[in-house]
Amino acid sequence: MLKIIGLFRKNGFKGEYETFTRSKEDANEYLVVVTDENTHIKGLFKANPSKDMVSFQHVLNESDPVA
């Protein structure tokens, strides 16, 4: 998990990391729910430490199920 958090911080993201779920499509990829420290908006991201990549997927509403 520390590698993933480090990857987020390297890409300028700061906040609360709520869940880390391994992707079913790629064993090196994780789905991560993060609440931004400034805006308090919760978003779903894909993170792949082996590719040094973080990509935003979408904003989560309170009614959205968390992975």
Stockholm file with secondary structure:
# STOCKHOLM 1.0

chainA/1-67         MLKIIGLFRKNGFKGEYETFTRSKEDANEYLVVVTDENTHIKGLFKANPSKDMVSFQHVLNESDPVA
#=GR chainA/1-67 SS CHHHHHHHHHTTCCEEEEEEEECSSCTTCEEEEEEETTTCCEEEEEEEGGGTEEEEEEECCTTSCCC
#=GC SS_cons        CHHHHHHHHHTTCCEEEEEEEECSSCTTCEEEEEEETTTCCEEEEEEEGGGTEEEEEEECCTTSCCC
//
